[in-house]
């Protein structure tokens, strides 16, 4: 059979997952993920997606049900903080409450989306942080609303031998934050030197040598749950 020069498709070469950098993203869902090194600790995971990309076929939305189709944009699993949310005390002596820290993050996120009234209406409806996060993920009116984000990351070697990224939100800088509305312009500018931890071949450390706890931060608004 002769080789065709016209029936070659429209491959974009765009990866199916996001990488560290300044990104425009929407949140598809939010969930808690156990952090095995500290009993009871959680990472708050944001499952995010870019706007639709022309001539692009993303991952299957449900690998067990192809009828749901493919993601229209790149996707990623983004930690709300580099460090786990846990009860404890930081090296500098700051007392940390896991559930309060997660609630502060979600309150600030809700404020950025302009849904303060919805967040306040959830008062005393749920007994556990697990229930509250499930409710926020399922019912918060944020679907298909895009924000600007600064996505930081840590390189690691995947099972296939390629470099992958553990993605997380960096700390704010001055009057800029790790996420914000498209109009605000108050989002940290990505800087590889600050926001990407390169893969290094080093001697294995014991856990705790460079670990810390997530500290509640006014990431997108000047208020807290005091």
HUHUPE-V533546 format. One line per field, one symbol per residue. phi: phi as a letter, one per 20 degrees, with the letter a starting at -180 (. if undefined). burial: b if it has 16 or more other ideal C-beta (glycine too) atoms within 10 Angstrom, else e. A space follows every 10 residues. Layout:
phi=???
burial=???
This chain:
phi=.ffeddddmc femefecfcg qecdbdeeac becgdffcfn eceeddedbf ggdflcceff fcfebfffnd fecfcaddff bfdfebfrbf fenefcdgff ffffgfffff fffmdgffff fegmececff fffffgfecf fcfmdececd deacfbeffe nefdceebef ffcmedcfba fgefmedgef cgfedceffc ecffeffofc ebdfdgcffb aebbdg
burial=eeeeeeeeee eeeeeeebeb eebebbbbeb bbeebeebee bbbbbbebbb eeeeebebee eeeeeeeeee bbbbbbbbbb bbbbbbbbee eeeeebebeb bbbbbbbbbb bbbebeeebe ebeeeeeebe ebbbebbeeb ebeeebbbbb bbbbeeeeee eeebbebbbb bbeeeebbbb beeeebbbeb eeeebbeeee eeeeeeeeee ebbbebbebb eeeeee
